Amino acid sequence: MPEGGDRLSARSRRATLTIAITAIALDSALLGLIAPLLPEVAERTGAGEGALGLALAGYAIPIIFVSIAIGRRVDRFGRRPFLLAGLALVAVGSALTAVSESLPLLIAGRAIQGVGSASSWIAALAIVSDLAPAGRKGQSIGFALAANSAGALAGPAFGGVLGEELGFAAPFLIVSGIGLATLLVGWFVLPRVEPAERRSEEAALKRLRGLLAVGVLPATLLAVGGAASLGAIDVVIPLDLDERFGLAASAIGLVFAGTILLDALAAPVAGAAGDRVGRRPVAVSGLLLLVVSGALLAALGGLGGAIVGLAVYGVAIGAIFAAAVPWLDESFEEFDRGLAYGGLNVIYAIGYTIGPIAAGWLLEFGSADAVYMVIAVIAAIGAGLTARAKLGPGPPLAPAQLSSAR
């Protein structure tokens, strides 16, 4: 194991996983932390809805360009230095966002956050995969994804409540402090290991191209689509609830918070189900739930309808990523795990860049209901294609199905 996971004591393993899971949750929280504050950003900067989508996507855009290089170096030099460096950049970028008074400065802070989160997120997920017990990778990654999804949905809740009660800067300063505290603890907790054997450039790039192989492509598209829908929801829900109901930032944050528990419960359950029955059935189930969620958000009026739709969305997105990420992980060898998560981070960032920008454009020229229905239609198409796709690596069939297949 690249990180010497088999040599760690049970106590060190738990401590290492705690730091990794904390970093994953913190990184994903940064995606939507600013979402409930977008109405305030618009007032402060005079930005239109299209520009607000760019402000949200500013976090993800640099991730596209740095993740592959970071992933390869995580494999070469170890997980520890990149997890710690990423936390430091998250703290710096969050502090810069907190003091920003203009849209360009805010986007710069978000970009620094993005680079930092790329580093720590890739290293942290590689650690979780390194330490996963045999035959339970999906479940282990599911717990990490529960933290990832909870962070992504808790970010708006956290930002909304604290932003309204303590001011715009408060959420970002608190995140900066959490990043520094996690960095300090991680300095003493994370194991120091020898660098892994260097893989050839050609071999590494060949493994990366595997993300577009026929058997793995469905998982790649699931990750892109899931991230795009999450970015769209992060833009549309705050602006829609503000326009329709005049909700304050704290109330918008609490609406997001209502989906966290279901999302966090769904990911490990779906990951374990994928270990037993295969990734594809779990992915199709998640996509069908996404169809239901989009239809509910578009059809149900009132705040209660929005809460119901978001609750279904939380379960759906947890299942989708709990299927897609282990599917992608299993297509790589253990010494390429950092590269695998670098590739996944690029995929995720592409989706999260497309989602907010497209949603902002649809809001400007259409309506929130149009965004919800577009999500539902794309998810329905994705469910049909995934159900018919060639099986990828990993345990695509349950043990009983494998026996009958032979």
Buried (B, 14 or more C-beta within 10 A) or exposed (E): BBBEBEEBEEEBBEBBBBBBBBBBBBBBBBBBBBBBBBBBBBEBBEBEBBBBBBBBBBBBBBBBEBBBEBBBBBBBBBBBBBBBBBBBBBBBBBBBBBEBEEBEBBBBBBBBBBBBBBBBBBBBBBBBBBBBEEEEBBBBBBBBBBBBBBBBBBBBBBBBBBBBEEEBBBBBBBBBEBBBEBBEBBEEBBBEBEEBEEBEEEEBEEBBEBBEEEBBBBBBBBBBBBBBBBBBBBBBBBBBBBEEBEBBBBBBBBBBBBBBEBBBBBBBBBBBBBBBBBBBBBBBBBBBBBBBBBBBBBEBEEBEBBBBBBBBBBBBBBBBBBBBBBBBBBBBEBBBBBBBBBBBBBBBBBBBBBBBBBBBBBBEEEBBBBBBBBBBEBBBEBBEBBBEBEBBBBBBBBEEEEEEEE
